[in-house]
Structure formats: C-alpha cells, structure tokens
Amino acid sequence: MKRRTLDIILSAGGMLLAVVLLVLGGVLQSQADFAKSYTSTQLSAQAITFTPAEGLNGADQEPGGACLVTYAGQTMSTGKQAECYANQYIALHMRESAAGAGYEGATYASLGGVTRELKAKVAEAQTALDDATAAGQPTTDLQARLDELNGELTTASNLRNTMFQGETLRGLLLTVYGFSVFGELAGIAAIAAFLGGVLLFILSILGFLHAARTPREKSFEP
C-alpha cells in the first residue's frame, strides 16, 4: 500500500471519529445544561430557605453539618444544597422528633408495628372498660389506663406522620440530587468528548498535510 494512501485513510477515519466525538460532546453538554437548569428551576419553585447560621442550634456540629453554615440563609437551587438539607437538616430534626417522643431511632416503617400494637391494646382496654361498666364494677383505673394508651397512640401516630412527611421530602430531595449528579457527570463526559474530538481533528489535519507532502510512489514499509 502506498504511504500517501494510508495517511489519507487514517486521517479520514480520524476526522470522522472527531466529528462523532464533537457531536456526542454537544449532546452530553445539552443534557448537562438541562439537568442543571431543571434542578435549579424545580428546587427554586419550592422556596426552601436554609436556616440562618444563628438559628441552627447545633445542627452544624453534627457530622457533615458544616454545609448548613455554608448555605445558611440561601434559597435552595442546587443538587448539593438538596443533599445537605435532606441529610443534615431534615434527618436531624427527624431524629430529634423521635427521641423527644420516646421512640429514639424510630422510622416511619418501624412505627407501623408500634401503632398497630397500641391500637390492639386500646381495643383491649376499651373492651375491659365496657365490661366493667356493664357489670357495675369500678372503672377509674381502667379509664386511666385507656386514656394513657390513647395518649401513647396519639403520640406514636403523630410521630409516624412526621416521619412520613420527613422521609418523603428527603427522598424527593435526594432524587433531585442524584439527577444533578448525572448532569455533572454528563458535563465532564462532554468536556472529554470535546477534547478528544479536537485532538483527533488536529491529528487528522496533520495527517492530510503529511499525505500531501508524501510522494505518490512511496510505499508503506512496516
């Protein structure tokens, strides 16, 4: 094969690949821009504002809580902010709510069993109270027990609703954060594709120039 022919073939292939990489880079950059814009638009629409630094009450001292100081007073608009708010602010208040209600470490799922057990106890206490009332027996202690159980059930039910709302919001914010990460990765991949395309384009031009200077009769020698 003639050396000039080989140069032209390789340069043309490189040029084609360069075009493919540049087009791919454009597509990836478009997706990255969409992810960034969509994340910002959707989060800004929620109007979630970070608590000012003076009102954090120690939340910033928790592991990873430094981000709460970084974003203090800002309106949420980025995936990183969503991750911080979900994992530091909401999660902390959920833990505090559970501890304050006497169910430290509880979650929405775990409280399901607690509320079912309390409902069963309330039903038993109500039956015992009704039977005692019907039999004309003293009911003071039974009524006190029923009131106590109803109070525990109300506390557990309210906490479960709080956990449901908190975990739902956390899940939504972390989903947005994950979406933003894919956008960032697409942006990095776009830069790599652009650089690769430009490099191949330059090498292909050099290959064509080399082919133009190579005598037609010169053969390729391995």
Buried (B, 14 or more C-beta within 10 A) or exposed (E): EBBBBBBBEBBBEBBEBBBBBBEBBBBBBEBBBEBBEBBBEBBEEBEBEBBEEEEBEEBBEBEEBEBBBEBBEEEBBBBBBBBBBBBBBBBBEBBEBBEEBEBEEBBBEEBEEBBEEBBEBBEEBBEBBEEBEEEEEEBEEBBEBBEEBBEBBEBBBEBBEBBBEBBEBBEBBBEBBEBBBEBBBBBEBBEBBBEBBBEBBEBBBEBBEBBEEBEEEEEEEE
